[in-house]
Amino acid sequence: MAKSSSCTSLNSFFLISSILFASYMISSEAEANPPELNGLSYSFYSQTCPNLETIVTNHLTKVFQQTHWQAPALLVIFFHDCFVQGCDGSLLLDGNPGERDEPLNRGISSKAVKTIDELREIVHKECGRIVSCADITVLAARDAVFLSGGPYFNVPLGRRDSLNFSIEEAKNLPLPYNTTDVTLKTFESKNLDVTDVVALSGAHTIGRAHCHTFYNRVSPQDPTMDKTLAKLLNSTCPTTYSRNTFPLDFTTPQLFDNKYYINLINHQGLFTSDQHLFKDNRTKGLVEAFALDQTLFFQKFAHAFVKMSQLGVLTRNQGEIRAKCNVVNDERSVVKSFVDEIVQLPN
């Protein structure tokens, strides 16, 4: 879709970057996993729920065949849950208001939230109430990547669910119109480094965004934006209030690949926070490296995902294992929920 000028730019990039790329090379072996936090383990359910990951993958395979857009929606839930008060399932809790009512979370898909609770029902019927909604959320996000064509990687498990949520902390989520400087500082507060930021941003290779999240680049038009993309955005979003959406990666919108980074090089990034990664010298080299080598991107993404999945986790005797993902446990409702599920769930 890009014009010839974009193609020329990309060809020049490959010639120059073939020299620069050496500084970002790593071995072909998968990068070592970050050490799991005390209380988490890569084999946490090996004895108590050995089929857990198979159950999650099989169910999501069916879900994505019907509604492929749920894959990026589940990734958003994972990121927005972990970034607030840790990967504790607090985003799933209903409230009046709750975290999902914060403006930055209002795009969270209610159907994707329901999918997580459907997984919880299936898993709890198979294994009992031993798997947390927080762990199911992490597994669902990992499978959203894998089932969209991305890498498969192991994640440590053993999280427990929070007893509360935080609307105030939800206000600190990264914004789509942030500069790289602001983005790096925001992620640094979560002990995520520059490589983590650029790799995790690659999740924008799937999914769609509402007009208001990128309209600041449409009107007035960002002069650095690729002209083909600019025309598409102008026709899709005549005003910031338009209810239309546009793919974060309009070249391969349903495939988890490294085209997101190639788009940035071609000035086809959607968000300000995306395109600025190619403007800032601290992140530009990584964008170029990931554009050249999809395997490298996959390795760094998996590493950063596992790091993020361990933010602020509750383990051991902290928190609880919710009987339903949207409410904290009440012992009377716990008993009722299991009776209801035994009656309602098919054999």
N, C-alpha and C positions, 0 to 999 in steps of 0.2 A: 504494500500500500504506500510505502514511503517513496518520495520522489527521487530522481537520479542523484540529486545533491546529497541526499541521505545515504544512498548506496556508496557514493564516492567517499563520504565521510567515514563510513564503516570500513571500507577497503583500506583507507589510510590508517585508520586505527589499528587494524590487524598487523600492518607492516611495522608500525612503531611499537605496538605492545608486545610483539614477539620478542623484543629485547628486554622490555621492562618486566615481562611475565616471570622471568627466572626468580625474582625475589619473592614470588608468591607460591612457588612450586612446593608441593609436599609429596611424600611417597604415595604410591598407588594403594597402599594398605589403608584401611579405614582408620580414621583418627581415633585415638583412645578416648573412651567415654570419660566425661568429667566424673570425679569421685562422687558416689552417692552420699547424701547426708545421713547422719546417724538416724536410724529408724526406717530408712528406705532400702529397698533391695531389688535387684533385677530378677530375683527368684521368690519374691515375697509370697505369691499365691501358688507356688509350685505344688504344695501339698494340699492346700485348702480349697483351691479353685483352679485346677490345672488347665481347664479348657477356657479360661477367661478370655484370653486374647483372640482365640478362634471364634468364640461367641460374638464378640464385638465386631470382628472383621466380617463375619458372615452376614450379620444383620445390616451393617453399613453398606455392604456390597448391594444388597437388595434396595436399600434406601436410595443410594446414589443412582441406581438404574432408573428410578422413577423421578428423582429430583436431584440432579447433579449439583445444583447450586447449594445444596446443604453442605457440601465439602468445605468451601470457603467460609460458610456460616459457622461451622464447628470450629474452624481455626480462629475465627474472631472471638468466639466464646472463650477459648483457651487463653488467648493473649490478654483479653480484657479481664478475665478472672485473675490470672497470675499477676498482672501488673498492679492491681489495686492493693489487696492485703495478703497476696500470696495465692498459690494454687490450692485453694481450700473450698471451692464450690460456692463461695459467697455470692457470686453473680447469679446463681440459680435460684436463690431464695426470693420468694415473694415479699414485697414490702409495701408500705403505704406512706411515703414512697420507698422503693428499694434501689439497689445499684442499677438495675436495668431502666429505671426512670430518669437517671441522670442523662442530660442531653447527648453526651458523647456515646451513650449506650442505647439510645432509642432505635438505632438501626439493627440491634440484635434480633435475630430471627426467632420468633416464638415457636415456629415449627422445629427449628434445630434444638431449642431448649427441650421441647417435648421429646425429640429423638433421644436425647441423653437420658431422660427419665424412662423411656421405653427400654433402653439398654439396661438401666438399673433394674427394672421389673424382671427382664429375662435372666439377668445374672443372679439376682437374689432368689429367683425360683430354682435355679440350677445349684447354687452354692450356699444359699442362706444369706443373711444380712451381715456379710463380712467384707464386702467390697464397697468402698466409698464412692460417692458421686464425683468427688475430686479426682480419683483415679480413673473413673470411667471417662471423665472429660478429657484427661490427658491422652488416654488410649484412643478416643474418638478423633482427636486432633491429629495424632500420629497417623491413624489410618486414613484420615482425610487427605493427607499428603501422599501416602503410599498408593491409595486407590485412584489418585488423580495423575499418576505417572511419576511421582517423586520417589525418594529413597525410602526403604524400609530400615528402621533402626529400633533397637531396644530402648525402653524407658524404665527407670527405676520406679517401683510402686510401693505402696504402704501409707499413702496420705490418708488423713482423716478429714472429715467435713467440719467447717466452722459452725459456731453457734450464733454468729452475727454477721452483719455486712457493714460496709462503710461507704456512705454516699459522699462524704467529704474527700476521701482518698480517690474515689472514682473521678473527681474533677481534675486529677493530675495525669490522666491518660494522655499519651502522645497525640498531638494534633496533626492533621494532614497538611496544614499550611505552615508548619514549623520549618525553620532553617535547619541545616545540618548541625550547626553549633548548639541550638536548643535541643535537638533530638539526641545528640551525644550526651549532653548533660543530664537529660531525663533518664536515659538508659544507664548512665554511669551511677546514678543513685540506686540502681538495682544490681550493681556489680556486673553489668554487662558491658563488654569493651567494644572497641570500634569494629572489629571483625564480626562480633555478635550482631551489632546493629545492622551492618550491611547484609549479612546472611539472613537474618530474620526479616528484613525488609523484602527479601525475595519471595516471601509468602504472598506478596501482591502479584504474583504471576497468575493467580486464579482469583475470581471474585469480581464483583461489580461495586460501583460507588454512586451515591446520589449526587445530583448536580451541585448542591450547596457545599459539598466537601471540596470541590475543585473549581468552583465558579470564579474564584479570585484570579485564576489563570485564563479565564475565558473573557471576562469583561472587567477591566480592560485586558485585551489579549496580550499574553506574555510574548514578547517579540522573539524570544529564543525558542519558542515551541515550533515543532515541525508543522508545516503549513497544511499537510493532509490531515493531521490530527486536529488542528485548530478548526478546520472546516467541519469535521465530524462533530466536534464538541459544540460548536455554535448551532448546528442544526438540531442536536440532541437536547441542548440546554438553552432555550431562548431566554430564560430568566433563572435566577438563583432559586426560585420557588418551584421550578419544574419538578414533577414527580418522577421523571425519567431517570434511568441509570445508565452507566457506561462502564465497559470492562476496564479493570485496572491494567490488564495486558490485552490490548485489542488485536494482537497478532495470533496468539494461541490461548484464548481466554479460559479454556477448560482443562488445560494441560499444565501440570506442575513441571516447569522446565526453567532454563536460564534465559529465556527470551526477554524477560523483564529487564535484565541488565543490558541486553543489546538495544532494547527500546530506549533506555536512558542515554546510551551513546548516540542514538539517532534523534535525541531530543523529543522523545515520545513518551516520557513519563507523565503520569496523570496528576498525582499530587505534587505540591511544592516540595514536600518532604522527600519524595522519591527523586525528582529531577535534581535537587540540590546535592544528592549524593555524588553526582558526576561533576559537580562544580567545585566541591570542597577537596582540597589536596589531601586531606586526611582519609578520605573515603574513595576518591576517584580511582586509585590503583586497584582497590579491591573490586570495584565495579568492572573494571577492565579484565581483571583476572577471572572473575566468575563468568563474564561474557565469553571468554575464550575456552573455559573448561567447565562443563556442566558437572562433571564428577567432583571437582574441587568445591563447587557451590554446594552440592548435595552433602559432602562431608562436613563442611563448615556449618551448614544449616542444621544438620542433625546434632552436632556438638552444641550449638547455641540453643536449640530446642530443649535438649536435656538440661542444660544450665537453667534455662528459664522455668522449666517444669519443677524445679526444686526451690523456687523463690517462696519464702515464708510459709513452708509447709508445716502442717500439724501432723504429729506422729505419736505412736504408742498410746498413751492415755489422754492425749490432748483431743479436744473436740469430740466428735461422735461419728458413727456410721449412720447416715440418715436413712430412714425407712422410705421416705419420698424426698426427691431432690429439692423440691421447692419450699419445704417447711422443716424447721427443726423438730426433733422428736418429742412427742408426748407419749408416754408409755401406753396410754389407752389407745391412742391413734395408731401406734406401732402394731399392736395386736390386730386391730381392725384392718389395717392396710394389708397384712399378710393373709387374712381370711378373704378379703376382697380379691386379691390377686390369685389366690388358689382357685377361686370360683370363676374368675374372668379369663385367665390365661389358658390358651389351648394346650393340650398335652403334646 
